[in-house]
Amino acid sequence: MSEPADGNGQTGLPNLRTIADYQFGAGAGEALFPPTESLTIKRTTSGRPQQVHADAGRLVSFGTDGRFTLGLEGGRRLHDALEHPAYRVVVDDESEPFVRDEKNVFAKFVLEVGEEIRPGDEVLVVHERGELIAVGTAQLGADAIEDFDTGVAVAVREGAPAE
């Protein structure tokens, strides 16, 4: 399947917005890639988008599977745009310092989880007071995260330093 292209024969921001809406829900594309902001798309030698950056940092990487992996800045934007608890895994004080230090989230420490989460989904790891503390990939679905007392719930990719 070929990707939609911009005027240069390459995937542009409008198409990346559509992919984000599909992956994270309506409005995610506008939140990640606002039309009014100047963003940088780093491309492979073949022209395929590889990463999208804003002045504040990396928003997403675009995988060969056609899905985004979130950078912390992209996570911040989705955290502000998506209704709680969508794509969120909520943890408490006990887990917070470890998660910020990019250690994985274990199922037994999860307080709440977005019901739509499936294994392999990109998720936001949020402290129970509402603050985004990391982004990563769900290793279990929402039901399993809620039911299991053992196992990795989220493989953390990037943690937010404590403020």
SULLINLIN-V798403 format. One record per helix or strand of 2 or more residues. SS is the DSSP state (hx for helix, st for strand). FROM is the first residue (numbers start at 1). TO is the last residue. Records with the same first field share a line. If there is no record, write none. Layout:
SS=FROM-TO, FROM-TO
//
This chain:
hx=13-24, 28-32, 72-81, 93-100, 107-109, 142-147
st=40-43, 49-54, 57-62, 68-70, 88-91, 105-106, 110-113, 122-127, 132-138, 152-159
//
